[in-house]
Structures are given as C-alpha cells and as structure tokens.
Amino acid sequence: MKVIKPGTKVNSLLGNIQGMITEVSITFKNKVIYKIDYFWDGEFKHIWLQEEELIIDNRETKTIGFK
C-alpha cells in the first residue's frame, strides 16, 4: 500500500490550514487518514484528514506493509 510520506507539507481544502503530515493511520477497511499538525492563532493543533481533503504541491509516496 502506498501512502503520502510523513513530513510532507500540505494545505487543506477545509479552510486555510497549512501544516505537515506527522502520522498515517490505516483503519479497518483500508481507509487511510493523515494527522496534520499546524499552528493556528499561536496555538499548536492537529486534525485528521483523508487524502481527498488535502492539497499537496510536492507529493512523495512511501510503500508500507509487510513484504
């Protein structure tokens, strides 16, 4: 399975969130979600988003899973 590499800078379609992928989670039905860390009004926050909700300028993927 290929996922977007952690450390990738992203923008969100949901508002004006600019942050970095810090975690990748694969849910029960192989749904991939990404934890985005960002600063908003001087506070550190995070949000979980699906790939369809992200805008990525420099997409780099990483293969994960067992060989």
Residue, then its C-alpha position, 0 to 999 in steps of 0.5 A: m500500500k502506498v501512502i503520502k510520506p510523513g513530513t510532507k507539507v500540505n494545505s487543506l481544502l477545509g479552510n486555510i490550514q497549512g501544516m505537515i503530515t506527522e502520522v498515517s493511520i490505516t483503519f479497518k477497511n483500508k481507509v487511510i487518514y493523515k494527522i496534520d499538525y499546524f499552528w493556528d492563532g499561536e496555538f499548536k493543533h492537529i486534525w485528521l484528514q483523508e487524502e481527498e481533503l488535502i492539497i499537496d504541491n510536492r507529493e512523495t509516496k512511501t510503500i508500507g506493509f509487510k513484504 
